[in-house]
């Protein structure tokens, strides 16, 4: 289902892309080199809260670290209490031991929406989205930190969830902590945590000893400090204390934002952060493994990072269910597609390609009549259901008959609504004949090289003769003849034929992808 934007989300979309005074980070691009496992890629931000999902080791935290190094700050600028400097450098995150290779040959571009640029052809008045470059040549240092755009930045790593009771230095100083003078943001912090955890906190203050800080609260008549807080509770006080203490317009980077929080708290957290993004004009970029976090954000705030030895890919606007499926190595089943039989299912899977087949549950129901019946049943049960149908190509001339039968099966419904619903969700497999005949005749028309590629497990002349023999047989006998001539299982030779055809005819994938993309957005 399409995302329903709240009033707060619409306002956040508006200010983020229209207010250059906040120096919003619009993009991070790794142009050359490799940072940890991150290969050249780009991530673009269109919303003040961005959640980046992905498997362990794909580069999520590396993206956060790179984003933290986008900005500079004055020597007296705001910083987190445990920071020595009010800005970050790459040495804060990318540290090598003696046995590790140095990071060299790196170039990172940052696109920043700013109103204090020096006059530039693309921003003659100093206002616009321009790019700065940070680079590190071989055996050199990172360039020009002090030339970065000024903006306060706070990086909150996973150490925020470690309770003081598990830190030896805190335990050794436990009797030396004392109340800190109030700074004025404590009540706002208390309110934000109360909204997130649905708990009635009566008071919140900071106790400190030197550079060490300890949250202290009153809740339900009990008074306790961070020594007796849960990990998620303590992490929330740290997060919201930073947000309320920081200047407006600060950039926050939060690693694994959902740690220690149950699902309803995660939903409340995103709701509260959305409110604060609007009130304080802050930008938050976080990593997550939680489908709940993703589902609570508009599409502009959802990202999925995938990595291989060769490249890093970043998907924007990814559905929460799809991301969860990729993280779990399973089909997300965001949409169900009904087809006539297993032959049709294999052709549809090849035509969809990996990105859409990973999001689609393909169900073979036996015949075109059964496909129409299943659509009618789903429409009757729930007209908003994400379902569609792909009839065999030879059913194109009888579309109106299928539509009439569908309307007859849902007679109690508005026929105009039913007809529109049916038209939007009904498509056809490639060609105007049965799937078997279409694919094999198309391969034959492409020539011996295409046939040889499809069936590379046999000599080229054997493959060519097998296809020719299959094509001359009657309807639905083609695969039997083809498999017999090639000496392989019917299912196997059919999948290979479908994959080869799509490689030679990518326009088939583009047509089906456009259809599925529209359905997934609705």
N, C-alpha and C positions, 0 to 999 in steps of 0.2 A: 504494500500500500504506500501511496505517496505520503511524504511527511507533511503534517499540518503545522504550519508555523505559528508560534505564539506571538503575541504582540511584542514581548521582550525580544524574541529572536529576530523579528523583522526590524526592530530598532537597532539591534546589534549589527545586523547586516548593513544597515544604512550608515551608521557612524564609522564603522571600520573602514569602509571604502571611500568615505567622503571627507574625513577629518585628518588633514595632513599634520596637524599640530602634535599628534600622538606618536609619530614616527613608527607607524605600524610596519611590521615585518611581513612583506608580501610574498617573498620567495627565498629559498635557500637552494643553490645549485652547486653541486660538486662537478666542476668542469673537467678536471683532469686528476689522475692519481686514484689512490685507494686509501680510505680511512677505515682502519680495522677491516670489517667485512663489507663496508659500503663502497659500491662502485659508482661511477658517474651517473647522476640522476638529478631530478629537480622535484621539489615539493613546493606547491603554491598555496598560500593561505588567503581565504576569502571571508573568514569569520573569526571573531576574536577568541573563540575557544576551539582548539583543534586536538583531536585524539588520534594518535598514530598506533595502529595495531600491527601485529606481525609475530612470527615465530621467534623464539630465542635465537640470537645471533644474526638476525636479518639486518640490523643497523638502526633500530629505533632509537636507542640511547645515544648512538653516535650522531644522529640528526639533532637530538636535543642539545648535545654538547656543541655542535657546530652553530646552532641557533644562538646559544648563550654567548658565543664569541662575535656576534654581529655588531655589538654596540660597545661604546666606551662610556666613561663617566668621569666627572671631575674628581680630584683627589679628596674633596670633602663631600662627595656625593653619597646618597643613601646606599647602604649595604646591609645584608643580613648580619645579625649580631656576631656570628662565628667567623665572618670573613675578615681577612686582613686588608684586602683591596676592594674598592667599590666597583670593580669590573672584573670580567673573566678573560683569560687568555687560553690558548690551546694547551699550554703546559698544565692547566688545571685539570685537564681531562685525558690528554694523550701522553702517557708516560711510558717509557720503555726501560726495561731492565738491560743489563749488559749483554744478555743473550738474544735480545730482540732487535730486529731491523729498525733503523730510524725511519720516521715518516718523512718522505721526500717527494718532490715533484707534485705538490698539491696546489690546486687553484680552486677557491670557493667564491662564488658570487652571491651577494645579498641584495635583493631588491627591497628598497625601503621607501615608503610613502611619507614624504617629509616636506616641510615648508621653509627649510633654512639651507637649501643647497646653494652653492655658488652658481651664478647664472650659467645656464647650459642650453645648447640648442633645443633639447627636449623639455627644458624647464627654464625658459628665459627669465621668469619672475622668481625663480628659486623654489617653486612649488611643483611637486610631481613625484612619480615613482621612478627613481633612478637606481643604478647599481653601483655597489662598491665591491672591490675584489681584495681578498686576503690570499696570499700565496706563500709557499715555502719551497724554495729551490733546493736542489740537492746540496747537502752539507751547509745549507743556509738557515736563516731564521725567518719566522713569520714576519711579514712586512707591515709597517705603518699602523701599529695599534692605535696610536694617538690621533690618527686621522679618521677614525670611525665616528659615525653619528653618535651624538650623546643621548643616552637613554638608560634609566636604571633597569637592572636585570637581576633576577633572583633564580637560582637553580636549587631545587629541592630534590635531593636524591633519596634512595631507598633507606638510607640511614635514619631518616626522620621517624621511621616506625619502630626503631629499636628502643625499647623502654629504658629509662634510666636505671632500673634495677638490674639490667644486663650490661651496664657499663661500669667497669671497675672504678674509673675516676669519679663518677657520680656517687657511687656507694661510699667511697672513701671520704667524700666531702658532704655526706648527707646531713650532718648536724651544723653545717656552716652556711647553708642557704638562708637568705633573709628576704623579706618583702622588698620589691623594687618600687621606686616611685612611679606612680601611674603616669602613663604617657597620653592617655585620652582615647585610645582605640580599644581598650579592654572590653568595654560593654558591647561594642560592635562585634568583636570576635566571639564573645559569649553568645550573642544572638545568632550568629551564623552557624556556630556548632550546634546550638539548640535546634535550629531549623533542620540541620542535616541529620542529626541522630534522633530527633523527636524526643528530646529529654529536656526537662525544665531546669537548666543551670541558673542558679541564683547569683553567682559571682564567678569571676575569673580574674586572676592576677598572675604576675610573673615574679618568682623568687629567683635570686641569682647569687652566685659566688664567683667573683672574677668574671671570666668570659662564659661561664657555665650558667645556663638558664633552666628553670624548672617550672612547668605550669602548675597552678594550684586552683582548685575549683570548689564550689559548693553546689550540691545537687541533691534534691530529695532529702534535705536535712543533713546530708553527710558532707564533711570537708575532707579533701584528700589531694595529694600532689601527683605528679607524673610517675612517682614510684609505684602507684597503685592504679594507674590507668591502663586500659587495654591499648594495644598497638594502634588500632584504628582511631580511637579517641584521641590519643596523644598526637598522632599525625595530623588530625584535623585542627587541633589547637595551634599547631606549628604552622600549618598552611594558612589558616585564616588570620592568625596574628601577623604573618608576613604581609598578606594582602592589605590589611587595614593599616599597618604601620608604614607601608611603602607609599611613595608619591603616586598620584594619579598618573596613568599612562605607563606604568611599569610592565615589563615583559617577565612572565613567570614560566619557568620550565619545570615540569613535575614528572619525575620518573615513576611509572606504575601507579597511577593516581588512585586506583581502587583498593590498594593494599589495606587489609584489615577491616574492610567495610562490607556489610551484607548488602543484598541487592536493593532494598528500599532506601538504604542510606546512600548508595551510589546514585540512585535516581534523584534523591534530594540534593545531593552534592552538586550535580550538574545544574539543577534548577537554581541553586543558590549562587553558583559561579556565574551563571548567565545573568542573574540580577546584578551581581557585583561588576561584571564586565561592562554593563550598561551604566551603572552608577559611577564607577571609578575609571572607566575607559581604559581598562587593562587588557592585555593580550595574554592568553594562557595556551601553551603548547604542552601536551602531556603524552605519555605512552600508556598503553593499556593492553591487557589480555581479556578484557571484559566486554561481552556483547551488550550488556546492560548500559555501560557507559556510552558505547557507540549509538545505541538505539535512542538515547536521550538527546542526541545532538542532531541538528539539521544536516542534510547531505554535505553541505559546504565544510562541515567540521569533522568529517570522517575520512580516515586514510588507512590503507592497508599496504604494508611493505612486504614484498616478496624478494627473495635473493637466490641466486645461483652462483656458480663459480665464475660465470661470465658477466652477469649484470645484476643491477638492482632495479626493480620496478616498483612504482608507487601508484596505486589506484586511488582516485579521489571520488568521494560521494558513494563509497561502497556501502551496501546494505549490511546491517549488523548480522543478520543470519548468514550471509555469504562469508563475511569475515570469520565468523565462528566456525563455519564449515571448513574453511581453508586452514584455520589454526588446528582443527581436529582431524585434518586429512579425510574429510567426508563431504559428500554432496550436501549442500545447504538446503535443497528442496524449496527454494523461495517460490517457485512456480511449477505447476504440474502441466505437462504437455501430453495429451492423449493422441495415440497413433493407432493404426490398424493392427499391426503385427510386429514381430521382432525384426523383420527385414526393414520395415519403415523406421523402427527405433534406431537401428544402426546407421541408416542414412541420415536421420535427423541429428544424431549425436556427432557424426563427422561434420555435418554442415554447420552446427552450432559453434564448433571449436571449443577449446578448453574453457575459456572464460565464461561462456554461457552454459555449456553442458555441466559445469561444476555447480551451477545455480538452478538447474532444471531437473526435476524428477520426471523421467519419460516413462509413460505407462502404455503398454500394448494391450488393447482391449478386445481384439479379435476381428473386427470388421468396421466398415465405414458407418454402418447402422448403429453399432455399439458405441462408436465414438460420439455420434450425435446424441445418443441416449445419455451418455455420461455427462456431456456438456449441459443437457437439459436438467439433469439431476442437480448438478452443482449450481446452476443458475437459480433453481427453485430453492435450494438450501441457503445460498448466500451469494447474491449478485456481486458482492465485492471480492469474491474469492479470486485468487491469482491462478487462473487456469486458461488453457488454450488448447487448440486441436490442430494437428497437421494431417490432412487427408492425403491419400496418394494422388499423384499428379493427374491420373486418369479420371479423377472425380471433378476436375475443374468445370467441365461442361454442365454438370448437374448441381452446381452450387445452389441455384434457386430451389431445387427439390429438397436439398438438405435443410435449407433455411425454413421452408414450409413445414417440414417434418418437425424441426426444432420448435417452431411456434405452436404446432399442434400438441406437442408434449408439455408445453407450459401454457396451456390455454387460459388458465386463470390469471395470467399476467398481462400487462400492457404489451400489445404486440409491437408497437413502435419501439418501446424500450428493449424488448426481447430481440428485435431485428438488429438494433444498433449493437447490443451486447454480443450477439452472434457474429456480426460482421467484424467487430474489433478483435475477436478472439479466435477466428477461424482462418487458417492458412493452408497452403498446399506444399507438398514436397516438390523439389525441382522437377521440371519436365511436364509432359502432357500424356504420359503413358505410365505403366506400372513402374515402381522403383527399379526393379531388376532390369527391365528392358531399357529404361532411360540411362542408367549408369553404364551398362555394357555397350550400348550403341554410342554413347558419348565418348567412352574410352576408345572405341574402335575408330571413331571419327578423328580423335586426336592423333592417332597413329601408333606405330609399333613401339616407339620410345615410351609413350605413356603406359601402354600395356606391360611393357617390360619392367617399368618402375613399379607398377602395382603388384606384379607377381614375380619379383626378383628371385624367388626361391626355385624357379624352374628356368630352363633355357628360353631365350626370347621367342624362338619359333614355336616352341610348345605352348607358351602363353598366348601368342597371337592366334594359333589354330584353335585353342580352347575357347577363346572369346568368340571367334567366328562361328564355331559350332554351337555355342550357347545361344547366340543371337537368332539363329535360324529356327530354333525350337519354339514351341507355343508358349503362351503366357504362363508364368509361374513355374516353368520347367527349366528356365535358364540356369539357375543356381545349381540344380542337381547335375546338369550336364557339365557345367564349368568345374564344379568340385571334383567330379569323377575324372575329368580329363587332367586336372592338375594334381590329383591324388591327395587332396587336403580336405579338411572339414568345411562344410558349406558356410558356417558362421565366420570362420577365419578368412576364407577367400572373399566373402562379401564385405567384411570390414576393410580389408586391404584395398578392394576396388573403390569403395566409398572414399577412403582417405586420399587415394591417388587422384580421384576426380576433383576433389575440393582443392588439392594443391594446384591443379592446372586451371581450375575455374574459381578463383577466390571471390568472384562477384556473387556466387551462390551464398557464400558465408555472409557477405555484406548485406544481402537482401534479408536473410533470416535474422541476422543480428539487429538490424534496424527495427524489425517487428518485435523481437523480444525485448529490446531496450525500451521501447515505448510502453510495453506491458509492465515491465518492472518499475518504471517510473510512476505509473498510475496507481 
